[in-house]
Amino acid sequence: MEQVKVGKFIATMRKQLNLTQNELAELIGISSKTVSKWECGNGMPELSLMLPLCKILKINLNELFSGEKLTDANYKKKAEENIMKLIEDSEKNKENIVGGRALGKVANIDLNVSATHRTNTEFWDTIGSEFLGVTALPKWGGYLPTEEKLKLLGNLSNKSVLEIGCGNGRSLKYVADLGATELWGIDISENQIKRTKAYLQTESIDAKLVCSPMENRCGLPTDYFDLVYSVYGIGWSTNLDKTFELIHSYLKKEGLFIFGWSHPIHKCVSFEGGKLVFSNSYFNEEWYCGDMSDKAIMLSNRKMSTYINALARNGFVIESFIEETDKERAMNSETDFGKKALMLPTAFVIKARKL
C-alpha cells in the first residue's frame, strides 16, 4: 500500500468530519503522535485499528487501502489490486536477521551446496567482515555475556585448539594468550585465511590454517584436539550433522566443543515501534538467499532443537547452554538491537563434550 497516499486520505477524511488529530486519537484509543505518523506517510494503522478507524471516518477497508473514495464502477478492480498488494507487501515484510542487521530482499531457495559455498565464499572474500563487523573472543556474539564472565573455555595451558571459521585471527590470539600452545583454524574464505595469517604474524603467533568448508573432510587430524570452538561460524554450515560428525572426530575423548551463534528466536522477531513483531516463522528452516549491500548470502534459520539434536546424534553431551543477555551492555545501547536484547536472547552458546 502507498503509505503517503493513505496518510493523506486519512487526513482528508478526518478534516471533513471536523476532527482534530487529538480527537481522532481519543476515539480510537491511541496517541495523537500515531495519527500524525499515519498522516505523514510514516506508517500504517495496525490491523486491529483499521476497522475502528474506518467506522469513525465513514469509509470501508477497500477505500482505506486504496487511499481514496471509490465508486461502484471501480470498487471491484481496486479490491483485487489491494489484495494482490497485500500479498506482495507480506512477502516483502518477511525479515531475516544476521547479527544485528535485517537483510534486504529475501527469497526462499532450494539448498544447492556448491552454489551456497560459492555465494558465501564471495561474501566473506569481499565485504563480509566490513558489513557484519568482527565478532571474536572474548565476545561470543550478540548481547551475550563475555568469556570473562562465562568462563567456558577453562584452563587452556598446553592445549591444542581448532577454530571453525577463524575469520581475522583475533579469537586465535585470545586462546593463545590463555595458554593454548597449538593453534589451528579453518575458514571457507581464502581472504579470511590471509587476514588471519597476517594478523597472527604481527603477534608472533604460529597457527596451521586450512581453507575449506567446515562440512568437508579436509585433512585435519582426528582424535587430536582438546578444544574445538566457533564464534558465529557454525550457522554457515550447509550440513549440520556432517559438521558435528567431523568435529567429533577431531576431538580427543572428553574434548570440548563450544560454539556461539545467532539465537533462532532473535532471527524471526523484529523490533518495530517499541514492540516485538514476528516477521518470520520460528519453525521455518528453509534456506534463503538475502541481500547484504551488493552481495548475497545463503543461510537457514535453524530451530534451537535442530542444533541440540544434531549434537546428541553425533556423540556429544551438552554441559552448558547459555542464552542470557548482558543487561548492563544492552541497557547502555541506544539501538533497537540493544532494546530487543532486553526482551529476548539475541545469541546463544553451547558447551558440549565428546563422549
MARTOR-205513 format. One line per 5 residues: number of its first residue (from 1); their letters; for each residue x, y, z of C-alpha. Coordinates in Angstrom, 1 decimal, m for minus. Example, Ala and Ser with C-alpha at 12.3 -4.5 7.8 and 13.67 -1.06 7.14 Angstrom:
residues 2
1	AS	12.3:m4.5:7.8 | 13.7:m1.1:7.1
***
This chain:
residues 355
1	MEQVK	0.0:0.0:0.0 | 1.1:3.6:m0.7 | 1.6:4.9:2.8 | 1.8:8.6:1.8 | m1.4:8.4:m0.3
6	VGKFI	m3.2:6.5:2.5 | m2.0:9.0:5.1 | m3.2:12.0:3.1 | m6.6:10.2:2.7 | m6.9:9.7:6.4
11	ATMRK	m6.1:13.4:7.0 | m8.7:14.5:4.4 | m11.5:12.3:5.8 | m10.7:13.4:9.3 | m10.9:17.1:8.4
16	QLNLT	m14.2:16.5:6.5 | m15.6:15.4:9.9 | m14.1:18.4:11.6 | m11.9:16.2:13.9 | m8.5:17.2:15.2
21	QNELA	m5.7:14.6:15.4 | m6.2:14.6:19.2 | m9.9:13.9:18.8 | m9.4:11.1:16.3 | m6.7:9.6:18.5
26	ELIGI	m9.0:9.6:21.6 | m11.9:8.0:19.7 | m9.6:5.1:18.7 | m7.7:4.9:21.9 | m4.2:5.8:20.6
31	SSKTV	m1.8:8.7:20.9 | m2.1:11.8:18.6 | 1.6:11.1:17.6 | 0.4:7.8:16.0 | m2.3:9.6:14.0
36	SKWEC	0.3:12.2:12.9 | 2.7:9.4:11.8 | m0.1:7.9:9.6 | m1.0:11.2:8.0 | 2.7:12.0:7.3
41	GNGMP	3.0:8.6:5.5 | 5.5:7.2:8.0 | 3.4:4.2:9.0 | 0.1:2.3:8.6 | m2.6:1.6:11.1
46	ELSLM	m2.2:m1.8:12.8 | m4.8:m4.4:11.6 | m6.7:m4.2:14.9 | m7.2:m0.5:14.4 | m8.3:m0.5:10.8
51	LPLCK	m12.0:m1.3:11.3 | m12.5:1.2:14.2 | m10.7:3.8:12.1 | m12.9:3.1:9.0 | m16.0:3.3:11.1
56	ILKIN	m15.1:6.7:12.5 | m14.1:8.1:9.1 | m17.2:6.6:7.4 | m15.1:4.7:4.9 | m14.6:1.0:4.2
61	LNELF	m11.4:m1.1:4.2 | m11.0:m1.1:0.5 | m11.1:2.7:0.4 | m8.6:2.9:3.2 | m6.2:0.5:1.4
66	SGEKL	m6.8:2.5:m1.9 | m6.3:5.9:m0.2 | m9.4:7.3:m2.0 | m13.2:7.2:m2.1 | m14.4:4.6:m4.6
71	TDANY	m17.3:4.4:m6.9 | m19.3:1.3:m7.6 | m17.6:1.1:m11.0 | m14.0:0.8:m9.8 | m14.7:m0.9:m6.4
76	KKKAE	m14.1:m4.5:m7.6 | m11.0:m3.5:m9.6 | m9.5:m1.7:m6.6 | m10.4:m4.6:m4.3 | m8.4:m7.1:m6.5
81	ENIMK	m5.5:m4.7:m6.7 | m5.4:m4.2:m2.9 | m5.5:m8.0:m2.3 | m2.5:m8.5:m4.6 | m0.7:m5.6:m3.0
86	LIEDS	m1.3:m7.0:0.5 | 0.2:m10.4:m0.6 | 3.2:m8.6:m2.2 | 3.8:m6.5:0.9 | 3.5:m9.5:3.2
91	EKNKE	6.3:m11.2:1.2 | 8.4:m8.1:1.3 | 8.0:m7.8:5.1 | 9.4:m11.3:5.8 | 12.7:m10.4:7.6
96	NIVGG	15.7:m12.5:8.3 | 18.3:m11.1:10.6 | 22.1:m11.8:10.7 | 23.8:m10.4:13.8 | 22.0:m7.1:14.4
101	RALGK	21.2:m6.4:10.8 | 17.9:m7.1:8.9 | 18.6:m8.4:5.4 | 17.3:m6.7:2.4 | 15.2:m8.7:m0.2
106	VANID	14.9:m12.3:1.0 | 13.8:m15.3:m1.1 | 13.4:m18.9:m0.1 | 15.6:m21.3:m2.1 | 16.3:m25.0:m2.5
111	LNVSA	19.6:m25.8:m1.0 | 22.4:m26.2:m3.6 | 25.6:m26.9:m1.6 | 28.1:m25.8:m4.3 | 26.1:m22.6:m5.1
116	THRTN	25.8:m21.8:m1.3 | 29.6:m22.3:m0.8 | 30.3:m20.2:m3.8 | 28.0:m17.4:m2.8 | 29.1:m17.3:0.9
121	TEFWD	32.8:m17.5:m0.1 | 32.4:m14.5:m2.3 | 30.7:m12.6:0.5 | 33.5:m13.3:3.0 | 36.2:m12.8:0.4
126	TIGSE	34.9:m9.3:m0.2 | 32.6:m7.3:2.2 | 31.8:m9.9:4.9 | 33.9:m8.6:7.8 | 33.3:m4.9:7.0
131	FLGVT	29.5:m5.4:6.6 | 28.8:m7.6:9.6 | 31.6:m6.4:11.7 | 34.0:m8.6:13.7 | 32.8:m11.0:16.4
136	ALPKW	35.7:m12.6:18.2 | 36.6:m13.8:21.7 | 36.1:m12.7:24.4 | 32.7:m11.9:22.8 | 30.6:m14.9:21.9
141	GGYLP	28.1:m12.8:19.9 | 25.0:m10.7:20.2 | 24.5:m9.3:23.7 | 25.7:m12.5:25.4 | 28.0:m12.0:28.5
146	TEEKL	31.7:m12.2:27.5 | 34.0:m15.1:28.1 | 35.5:m13.3:31.1 | 32.1:m13.7:32.8 | 31.1:m17.1:31.4
151	KLLGN	34.5:m18.8:31.7 | 33.5:m21.6:29.3 | 37.0:m22.3:27.9 | 38.6:m23.3:31.2 | 42.4:m23.8:31.5
156	LSNKS	44.0:m23.9:28.1 | 47.6:m24.3:29.2 | 49.4:m26.6:26.8 | 46.2:m27.4:24.9 | 45.7:m27.9:21.2
161	VLEIG	42.7:m26.0:19.8 | 40.9:m25.7:16.5 | 38.7:m22.7:15.5 | 35.9:m23.2:13.0 | 35.5:m20.0:10.9
166	CGNGR	38.7:m18.4:12.1 | 37.9:m15.0:10.5 | 40.6:m12.5:11.1 | 42.5:m14.4:13.8 | 41.5:m12.3:16.9
171	SLKYV	40.0:m15.3:18.6 | 43.1:m17.5:18.0 | 45.2:m14.8:19.6 | 42.8:m14.8:22.6 | 43.2:m18.5:23.2
176	ADLGA	46.9:m18.3:22.7 | 47.0:m15.6:25.4 | 45.2:m18.1:27.7 | 48.0:m20.6:27.2 | 47.0:m22.8:24.2
181	TELWG	50.2:m24.0:22.6 | 49.0:m25.5:19.3 | 46.6:m23.4:17.2 | 44.6:m24.5:14.1 | 42.0:m22.7:12.1
186	IDISE	39.6:m23.4:9.2 | 37.7:m21.0:7.1 | 35.8:m21.1:3.8 | 37.4:m17.8:2.6 | 40.9:m17.6:1.3
191	NQIKR	41.0:m13.9:2.0 | 40.0:m14.6:5.7 | 42.8:m17.1:5.9 | 45.2:m14.5:4.6 | 43.9:m11.9:7.1
196	TKAYL	44.3:m14.4:10.0 | 47.8:m15.3:8.9 | 48.9:m11.7:8.5 | 47.4:m10.7:11.9 | 49.0:m13.6:13.8
201	QTESI	52.4:m13.0:12.2 | 52.3:m9.4:13.6 | 51.6:m11.0:17.0 | 54.4:m13.6:16.6 | 51.9:m16.4:16.9
206	DAKLV	52.1:m19.6:14.8 | 49.0:m21.4:13.6 | 48.1:m24.0:11.0 | 45.3:m22.7:8.7 | 43.1:m24.6:6.3
211	CSPME	40.8:m23.1:3.7 | 37.8:m25.4:3.3 | 34.0:m25.6:4.0 | 33.6:m26.9:7.6 | 31.4:m29.8:6.4
216	NRCGL	34.1:m31.2:4.1 | 36.8:m33.6:5.3 | 40.0:m31.6:4.7 | 42.9:m33.4:6.2 | 42.5:m32.1:9.8
221	PTDYF	43.9:m34.7:12.3 | 41.5:m36.9:14.2 | 41.4:m37.6:17.9 | 43.8:m34.7:18.3 | 42.3:m31.5:19.7
226	DLVYS	41.5:m30.7:23.3 | 39.1:m27.9:22.2 | 37.2:m27.0:19.1 | 35.3:m23.7:19.2 | 33.5:m21.3:16.9
231	VYGIG	32.3:m17.8:17.2 | 29.4:m17.1:14.8 | 30.7:m19.7:12.3 | 28.6:m22.9:12.7 | 25.4:m21.4:11.3
236	WSTNL	27.0:m21.1:7.9 | 27.3:m24.9:7.6 | 25.2:m26.5:4.8 | 25.1:m29.8:6.7 | 25.0:m29.6:10.5
241	DKTFE	25.1:m33.3:11.1 | 28.2:m33.7:8.9 | 29.9:m30.7:10.5 | 29.3:m32.1:14.1 | 30.4:m35.6:13.0
246	LIHSY	33.7:m34.2:11.7 | 34.2:m32.0:14.8 | 33.6:m35.0:17.0 | 36.3:m36.9:15.1 | 38.8:m34.1:15.5
251	LKKEG	38.4:m34.1:19.3 | 40.2:m36.3:21.8 | 38.0:m38.3:24.1 | 36.4:m35.9:26.7 | 37.4:m33.0:24.4
256	LFIFG	35.2:m29.8:24.4 | 33.2:m28.3:21.6 | 32.0:m24.7:22.3 | 30.2:m22.6:19.7 | 28.1:m19.4:19.6
261	WSHPI	25.5:m18.4:17.0 | 22.6:m16.0:16.5 | 19.6:m17.2:18.5 | 16.7:m18.6:16.4 | 14.0:m16.5:18.1
266	HKCVS	16.0:m13.3:17.5 | 16.2:m14.0:13.8 | 12.5:m14.2:13.3 | 11.4:m11.3:15.6 | 11.7:m7.6:14.7
271	FEGGK	11.6:m4.6:17.0 | 9.1:m2.1:15.5 | 7.7:1.0:17.2 | 8.6:m0.2:20.6 | 7.0:m3.6:20.1
276	LVFSN	8.4:m7.1:19.2 | 6.8:m8.3:16.0 | 7.1:m11.8:14.4 | 8.4:m11.3:10.9 | 9.2:m14.9:10.2
281	SYFNE	8.1:m18.2:11.5 | 10.3:m19.8:14.1 | 9.6:m23.2:12.6 | 10.6:m22.2:9.1 | 14.0:m23.8:8.4
286	EWYCG	14.0:m23.3:4.7 | 17.2:m22.0:3.1 | 17.0:m18.4:1.9 | 19.1:m16.0:m0.2 | 19.3:m12.5:1.2
291	DMSDK	20.9:m9.2:0.0 | 23.7:m7.6:2.0 | 24.8:m4.4:0.3 | 25.7:m5.5:m3.2 | 26.4:m9.1:m2.2
296	AIMLS	24.2:m12.2:m1.5 | 24.4:m14.7:1.3 | 22.7:m18.0:1.7 | 21.6:m19.3:5.2 | 19.0:m21.3:7.1
301	NRKMS	17.2:m20.2:10.3 | 17.5:m23.5:12.2 | 15.5:m24.1:15.4 | 17.2:m24.5:18.7 | 16.2:m28.1:18.8
306	TYINA	18.0:m28.7:15.5 | 21.4:m27.8:17.0 | 20.8:m29.8:20.2 | 19.5:m32.9:18.5 | 22.4:m32.8:15.9
311	LARNG	24.9:m32.7:18.8 | 23.2:m35.7:20.5 | 23.1:m37.7:17.3 | 26.8:m37.2:16.8 | 28.1:m38.2:20.2
316	FVIES	28.1:m35.1:22.3 | 26.7:m34.4:25.7 | 25.7:m30.8:26.5 | 27.3:m29.3:29.6 | 26.1:m25.7:29.3
321	FIEET	23.5:m23.8:27.3 | 23.8:m20.0:27.6 | 21.2:m17.6:26.2 | 21.3:m14.8:28.8 | 21.6:m11.1:27.9
326	DKERA	24.3:m8.9:29.3 | 21.7:m6.4:30.6 | 24.1:m3.7:31.5 | 25.5:m3.6:28.0 | 22.1:m3.8:26.4
331	MNSET	20.7:m1.0:28.6 | 23.6:1.2:27.6 | 22.9:0.7:23.9 | 20.8:3.2:22.1 | 19.9:0.8:19.2
336	DFGKK	16.8:m1.2:18.7 | 19.1:m4.3:18.8 | 20.0:m3.4:22.3 | 16.4:m2.8:23.4 | 15.4:m6.1:21.8
341	ALMLP	18.1:m7.9:23.7 | 16.5:m6.9:27.0 | 13.3:m8.8:26.0 | 14.7:m11.9:24.3 | 18.0:m13.7:23.6
346	TAFVI	19.9:m12.5:20.6 | 22.5:m15.2:20.6 | 23.4:m18.5:22.4 | 26.4:m20.5:23.3 | 26.6:m24.3:23.7
351	KARKL	29.4:m26.1:25.5 | 29.4:m29.8:24.7 | 31.8:m32.7:25.4 | 32.8:m35.6:23.3 | 31.7:m38.9:24.9
***
